Amino acid sequence: MYRYDEYDQKIVEERVRQYRDQVRRRLSGELTEEEFMPLRLQNGLYMQIHAYMLRIAVPYGLISSKQMRMFAHIARKYDRDYGHFTTRQNIQFNWLKLEDTPDILADLATVQMHAIQTSGNCVRNITSDEYAGVARDEIVDPRAYAEILRQWSTFHPEFAYLPRKFKIAISGGKEDRAAIYAHDIGLGVTKNAHGEVGFRVLVGGGLGRTPMIGTEICEFVPWQHILTYVEAILRIYNLYGRRDNKYKARIKILVKALGIDEFKRQVEADWADLKDGPGTLTIEEVNRVASFFTAPPYETLTDHDSRLNEFKADSRSFSNWMLRNVKPHRVPGYAIVVLSLKKPGNAPGDATAEQMEAVADLADRYSFGELRITHQQNLVLADVRQTDLIRLWQEATVHELTAPNIGLLTDIISCPGADFCTLANARSIPLAKLIAERFEDLDFQHDIGEITLNMSGCVNACGQHHIGNIGITGVEKKDHGEWYQVSLGGAEGNNSSIGKIIGPSFTFNQVPEVIDRILQVYLRERIEAERFIDTVRRIGHTPFKEHVYATDFAAEEEEIADKHVVVPAQYAAPYYSPRF
Amino acid sequence: MIIKNKTIVADDWVVLRLSEQESAENVTVAPGKVIVPLQVWLKQRDVLQQRAEIGVWLASDERPEDLKDVIDKFSVIAVDFPKFSDGRGYSIAYNLRARLGYQGELRAIGDVLRDQLFYMQRVGFDAFAPRPDRKIEDALKGLADFSEAYQTSIDRKLPLFRRLQRKESSAAGSINE
């Protein structure tokens, strides 16, 4: 993976110094909260209901064991022994003190990490395919370009105060695993008929209040020109994106208002002036950065291991895990292992300090000291020898990291929700737990097969509910109660789509029953091994809708609701909550 | 006082801002060194271009392309930041320098604060009128927040990868050292 040189290190250290001074000025009153807010946000620091939350960047989801141990250290020293991995491959710590955050950044800088631009109206962390470099369907390894884009976007002077946040994802496989259709800019790195590398550029995708699938603005931008092309898109957006209404400020609204043809005309008029200028990438720079992403020293092995098959026959848990959590690797004798952070009963994406240290140890022993964070909020060991799978499984099981549910119903994507976030209308994590517990039965989950269930506590869609096969959203109602909308038919990948709401919203306790009814329709209607999403696309929403609303729900039992209320922990220091 | 070329200097330019009663056509531009709104320049151009020294300022929703043919006429061009979080001024400045070839003083006015000065300097501003309720000496420090930058912009025409020899993997040490 990429390692800093003296220039990268200097920039990060100067950032720590700058930020430390900003915090000092805030604490002394020299900066008002209004002035400080965009500054702290550009450093990933949010003021949540009970405490400050810090989002730390994990560039394109790639992390070393040493960096993971630093997260464990931060969790122990400054937080409450755990962290939350996010849908944009980052990590969040929920219980911090403002005064501690400069020290946390200084600690991070010692392991080549930072929290730069993890929030705010700027270019955010670039996300990518969690199987980059090891996937069998890869056309071009996207990691070098992701790092080049990370550097280009870091403290870009012109694009730090955009109309709204700006998210870029890059994928290099035949199958899109980075949700590039759901980003402000989606980049598919590919090859043309002559074997030259370039980018298919999508623009104007995004979730949130007005979900849209990105539109192709250019079929093929040669690799030399990708930075200048992206720069031109950003400049047109910065100048002409709406700033009068934050809900209409994302680039998708501008693209829609102008139409893709006019938007493209403006972008390419700007680009004409940049093309072949100093921002043009050089082969030397691409090769330099790519030198950090060469293959690790693989052994020459074969894919056949009789011991694995014997053990699979003996252990149902292991064979289930092999089926769901172990993915094919491009190198014979190796496998990609997904460590699940979705054990039913746990908050999706949460990991304890002890688990972080455990996965760091596993990475050192079995995967060349590297890990990846997935946008489905799980962890990946990308280069495991197949002969190590049994031992790895046994060791990871001790740390509750082997729930065999990747891609299944309980592999729920969830935002932190109203337990933490001031934007949320409703809780996500307790509902995710309730759903996971109800459908914990593995035979049932395997019978249902591939399905995605994504949940957000509000329209901002951090849980990417629009692209879940089943999407759940906390909605705002006049009674301030907790209500959830359910949508069907969303999907990510090459065949991305936005889910459609099935009808009136539900209470917290009704949601698991709603999902049960939806699944009943699927089981009734599916043909052969048809996936859930394919059934929904074939038969449409009506049969689901009719069945879900056909019968009343059981009367609410108060004690059930109470059981799932998360009691806010006490915060010792006085803290102004934006919510209360 | 303003910051110009990284030092605090006295300034005798006056920024004309129209009151609600005034219009671009009828406002009287005082004699002396005045930075007038773009609209005033466009409406009173015949008179104003007779002056030896005149400045113009752009609001964040205005575009400098209108000035293309007369750009060298101005002793100073200013870009207004109505709120520091309105980032249009950065692209306006970039276009003034890179596309229109403006070489004169480019001044940031309005909600100009220390923590944005570094970025402003990079896109071509060389003069800053920090908000008067803040100490200008403190604002000056903002220009030195970073000593290095990755991208090409106005102050550094070449991106880092074209300016300096950077390390390859073999020279960068192991990931978990």
Interface residues (C-beta under 8 A of the other chain):
Chain A: M1 R3 Y4 D5 E6 Y7 K10 I11 E14 R15 Q18 Q22 E35 P38 L39 S64 S65 K66 N121 Q151 W152 T154 F155 H156 P157 E158 F159 A160 Y161 L162 P163 R235 N238 L239 R243 D273 G277 P278 G279 T282 E284 E285 R288 S291 F292 T294 D364 G369 E370
Chain B: R63 F84 S85 D86 G87 R88 Y90 S91 I92 Y94 A98 R99 L113 D115 Q116 F118 Y119 M120 Q121 R122 V123 D145 F146 S147 E148 A149 Y150 Q151 T152 S153 K157 L158 P159 L160 F161 R162 L164 R166 K167 E168 S169 S170 A172 G173 I175 N176
